[in-house]
Amino acid sequence: MASRRSLIRRTTALAATAIAAVVLAACGSSDSSSSSKQSGQGMGAMSSASAPATASAAQGSHNAQDVLFAQGMVPHHRQAVVMADLAPSRAKSQQVKDLAAKIKQAQDPEITTMSGWLKAWGEKAPDAGMAGMGHSAMPGMDHSSMPGMMSDDDMGKLKDLSGDAFDKAFVQMMISHHQGAIEMAKTEQAKGAYGPAKTMAKSIVTSQSAEITEMNKILGNH
């Protein structure tokens, strides 16, 4: 009898232990599921919270300097294009004609791009009707005071020249014009916030510095 009672007690104890194990396992699974669910919800919340920020970062924000850069560089580029358009009919040197064509090819698309930025930002773009002139193309903005910008007199004198005289004046004026653009671009690199504008500014510094070197060589041949 004692042996039988002992066996019953052991069987009962084992059963209790097995039940306890099942209950604990179920609780653990529930906790894990709940924790996983909460974790998933947390990740989802983080994901949805960061989505707008990521979209904003991808699009890129701009500041006042970016606006000034675009509003100033558009008429600056337009004047360079007006100067370049004079070369085919007035320049004697093929080097000068090729340089003028290269300047126009590089700066025309940049004018379009920067004008697009200004439109997207809800800012006023300079009036194309005043392209190349020293007058202000926008109320409150004096473009003739921008670095390297030619005056009406400068542009008038250049239009009256041809041959070697045009080549020399064109190169001298364009060197000053490029130096002004580089100064403006460096300011954008230092103070701007809009990624594409800073990238364009870097490109302007690189390309126009190389063109200044090329123009100094042309001057040396005159």
HELIX and SHEET records of a PDB file:
HELIX    1   1 ALA A    2  GLN A   59  1                                  58    
HELIX    2   2 ALA A   64  ARG A   90  1                                  27    
HELIX    3   3 GLN A   94  TRP A  121  1                                  28    
HELIX    4   4 ALA A  128  MET A  130  5                                   3    
HELIX    5   5 HIS A  143  SER A  145  5                                   3    
HELIX    6   6 ASP A  152  LYS A  159  1                                   8    
HELIX    7   7 GLY A  163  LYS A  191  1                                  29    
HELIX    8   8 GLY A  195  GLY A  220  1                                  26    
END                                                                             
